[in-house]
Amino acid sequence: MRFFIFVIAPAFCLLSCKKDKIEYTPTPYMIDIPSHFPDMEIPLDNPMTEEGIELGRHLFYEKKLSGNNSMNCAGCHKIENAFAENTAYSVGIEGLSGTRNSMPLFNMGWEEFFTWDGSKNTLEEQILEPVPNPIEMHQDWKIATDKLSADVMYRNRFFRAFGEEGIDSIKVAKAIAQFLRTIISSSSKYDVMYKFEYGISLTTAETQLLQSIEPEQWAGYDLFKSLNGADCFHCHNGPLMRVKKFSNNGLDESFSDLGRAIVTGSSDDQGKFKVPSLRNIELTAPYMHDGRFNTLDEVIEHYSSGIHVSSTIDPLIEFANQGGVQLDAQEKFLLKKFLLTLTDTVFINNPNFEDPFN
């Protein structure tokens, strides 16, 4: 009997460690860029493949990446919230709260700097941060990748995606980045309005959607762009609905969070944060880097009458000295009507972005 146990135990270990007979035949992924969007630059060292994207999707929803197997990326970036968080601060596996609101994850392939203060320069670099962070997933990368390596499904998927044995943090980050670059939001009413405005051809479905846009929404769009109206267009424009900059938008006179200055060390950057996209703003409450505003009405009121002047206030906030643009009730109504056209229900219901484990 002891001999039988001695023989069968090694055999069982060999079977449990077995990797399927698979080949490395990656399928290039041709990303479908919306007709009104700029080209997306894909890193040369991380080309997109069907295998890499599917692996990244699994990893985005994989709780083994957290120290107690209870948390995944989707915990702070929920699909129903346009891959944002619906609380001011996310809470990690140790019950510790973050200090900034989780940013939404869509149209990431067009970003050139990441996090509210721009401390990360690539999507892959940003993805490496949450796993070892003690107030987030709190797990050493070596332990995390050892967990994945113990799973034959992951060993197979990593080989199919990268063509070599072994799992490490760099491959994990690359796979998740490939998946995130596929999460594109481009099917809102605003997209139809933008394409119509600039003479870009519409599909049959878009032409039908154009007919449903209300006069108040067009009026709100005009107000949004007007220098003497809401004056939002300086920082939020184009198909991506944002400009690539850091801005102090008048939230405070003094700063408990120095923002961009933490990275640059320059006093000129105090209180400046990355300008976020306004896409899907209806879905991404609460708002601002610290989640201080719970509703769109509060955000509109801030820019209308709640601006605080400081030494680093963005000069493009032209009416800062009077507290804001001073919108009346009707103008606030129209502006909100337009902001709701930025909601894209198509991408939050895309099955390709959903949890593959469900």
N, C-alpha and C positions, 0 to 999 in steps of 0.2 A: 504494500500500500504506500509506504514511504517512497519507493522507487517511482510509483505511478505519479505521485504528487510532484516529485522532483522533475519528471519529464514533462508533465502537462503545464506546470507553471511557466517555464520559459516559452513554451509554445503559445500560451495565452498572451504573454507580453508581446510576442512577435506579431500576433494577430491584431492586438489593440493598437499597435504602433504602425500598422500597415497603411501605406498610402496607395490609393487606387492607381492603376496603370493609366496614366494620362499623358497627353502631349501638349507642348507649348505651341499653340496655333492661334495667336491673338487675332481678334476680329476688330479692325479699325472702326472707331465710332465717328461718324460724320455728324457733327453737331448742327442742328437746324437753327441758324441765326435768323431771328425775325427780320423782315424786310426793312424795318425802320430803325434797326439797331446797328451800331458800328460792329466791325469785325472783332472777334474774340481772340486774344493772343494766348495760345496754349504753350506752356513751358516745354522746351525741347526735351528736357529730361523726364517729362511725365506725359507722354502722348496718351490720348484717350482711347480706350478699347472697351468693347462690350464686357469683357471679363473683368477689367479693372473697375468699371462703374458698378457692376453687380456686387463685386466684393466690397466696394466702398459703401454701398447701400446697406449691406449686412453689418458692416462695422459701425456705421452711423447709429444703428439701433442695437448694437451689442453691449450688454451690461457687464460682460466680463472685463471691459476696459476700466471699470471702477473697482476700488479696493474691496468693497463688500458685495460686488455683483448686483448692485441695486440701481445703478444709474447709467444712462447712456447719453449720447449727444442730444438725442431727441427729447431728453428730459428738460432741457433748457431751450430747445428750439423745436417748438410744436408745430406740426404741419397746419393745424387749424388756425394758428396765429401767424401764418405766413413765416413759419420757422423762427418765431420769436418766443419770448416768455410773457405770460400774462400777469406777472407780478413785478413789482419794482426791482427786486433783487432775487436772484436764484439762490437756492440753498443746496449745499453740497452734501456728500454722504456723511460727514461728521456733524451735520446740523448747523454748520457755519454759513452765514450769509455773505454774498458778494457785496461789492460797493458800487457797482454800476449795472444798469439794465442790460439784459442780453440783447444783442443786435439781431435783426432778422437775417435769414440766410437765403437770399435769392439774388439772381443776377451777379453772383460772386465772381464770375469769370471776367467781369469788366472792372473790378476793383484793383487798385494799385497799392493801397495800404489798408491795414486791418486793425480792429479794435477802436474804441472811442478816441484813444490818443495816438493812433497810428504807430504803435510800438512794433508791429509785425509788418514785414514788407511783402510777404507772399502768403498765399492761402495755405500752402503746405506747412510753412513755419508757424502760422497761427494754430493749425490743428494739433501741433505737438504740445501746446500749452496746457489744455484742461486736464489731461490724464494725470500728470504728476502734481498739479496744483493742489495744495493741502485744503483749500476751501472749495474745491470742486470734486473731481473724481478720486483724487488722493491715492494714487497707485504708481509705484515705480514702473517705468516703461518695460524693464526686463521681466518683471512679474507679469505684467499685462501680456506681453508677447509670448511668455511661457504658457500662459493659459490658452492662448490661441493655438500655439503649436501642439498642444495636447489633443486638439480636435482635428480629426482627419478631414472633416469638411473644409476647415480653414486651410489646412496644409495643401489640399487639392486646389482650392480657389486661389491661394497665393501663387502656386506654381503656374496655374493657367494665366494669371495676370502678369507675372513678372519673369517666368521662364527659368527660375532657379529655386533651389531648396532654401529653406530658412525664412523666418518671419522676424522683422525688426520694426522699430518705430517709424523709420523713414518710409518703408513700404506701406505701413498702415496710413500714414499721413497722405501719401500719394494716392492711395485708393480712395480715401474719403474725399480728397480734393477733386478727383475725377467725378465722383458722384455729385458733389455740390455744384460743379460747373454745369451739370445738366439741368439744375433747378432754375428754370427761366420763367419769369413772370412777364407776359407780353400780351395778355388777352383781356384787358379791361376796357371799359368805355373810353377812358382817356386815350388808350392806344388808337382807337378808331378816330377820336377827335384830332389827335396829333397827325395821323396819316392823312385825314381829310384836309386839315389845315395846310399841310405841306405838299399836297398833290400826289401822295403816294397811293398807288392802286389798292383798292379794297377787295377782299374776297366777297362772295355772295353773302356769307354769314355776317361779315363786318358791315356790309351795306345795309342789311336788315337791322343790325344793332344800331347803326347810325340814326335810323328813323326813330329809335326809342329814346334818344337823348333829349332831355327836356330843355326848354328855353332857359330855365333858371340855371341849369348846369352850364350852358354856354355863357350865360351872363357871369356866373361865378368864375369861369375860366378867364374871361376878359378882366375881371376884377383882380384875379390872381396875378395877372401879367402887368397890370397897370402901375406905373410909377406913382400915380396919385391915388391909387386904390389900396389893395392889400400889399403890393410891392413884394411879392414872394419870389419873383422870377429870377432875382439875382443869384439865389442859392439853390433853387429847385427848378430845373428846366430840362428840356430834351426828353428823349425816350426813357432814359434812366431816372429822371426826376431828381437829379442832384448834380452838384458840381464837385469837383475833386479838390477839396480844401478843408481847412480847419477854421472854425469860426467861434467867436464869443457872441452869442445871440441875446445877450442882455438878461440872463437869468439872475445874476447876482452882482452886487457891488464889490464884494470880496469873496474869496474862493476857498472852500474847504477841500475841494478837489482841483488841483492845478491843471489837470487836463494835459494838453500837448506839451506844456512846459516840463512835465515830468520826464519826457523823452529828450527834449532839446536842451533843457537847462536854461532856456531863455525866458526872462521876465516878460518879453513881448508876447509869449505864447500862453500866459496864464489865463485860465478860464476858457481856452479854446478847445473845441471838440470836433471830431469828424462830422461833416455835414451828411446826414443820412438821407436815403431816398424817401420820398413821400409815397411811393407805391405801397398799396395795401395798408395805408395808415389806419383805416377803419379797423383792421384786424390786429394791430400791433401795440395797443395800449398795454401798460401806461407809457408815457412819452418823456423824452429827454434822457440824457445820460444817466440820471439818477431816478428816473421813473416818477418824477414829482407830480406830473399832470395825469389824471385818470381819464379824462375825456377830451375829445376834439374841441369842445366848447371852451375848455380851459386853455388849450393851446392857442386858439384863435384870440381869446381875451388877452393872453400874454403879449402877443404881437400887436394887439390893438391898444392896450393901455398899461401893460405891466412891465415894460422894458426898464431895466436898471442900467445906468451908465457907469462905466468903469474905464480905466486907461486902455484896455485892450478891446473895447467894444468894436464890433465889425463896422467899418465906415459905411458899408452898404445898407446898414439899418439907418436910413436917412432921417427918420423922425424920432430917433432915440431920445432927444432932448425934451420932447413933449410926451414921452412915455410910450410911444408907438404910433401906429397909423390912424388911430381914432376912428374905427369903423362904427357905423350906426347899426342898429338891429337888423335892418334889411340886408345890409352888406355882409354881416356875419352869417346870416341865413344863406345867402347866395354862395359865399365862399365855402361853407360846409357842404352845400349841394355839389359843388365841383369836387371837393376832396373825396367825396364818396364815389366819384367816377373812377378813382384810382384802384378800387377793389377788383382783384382778379380772382374769381371763384374757380376758374379753369385749372390753374396750376395747383391750388390746394386740394383739388379733387383728382389729381393725376395719380393713377395707381402705381406708376413707376417710381413715385416718391414715397410710397407708404411703407410701413413696417413689413419686411418680408417674413418675419417670424409669426405673424398673425394669420 
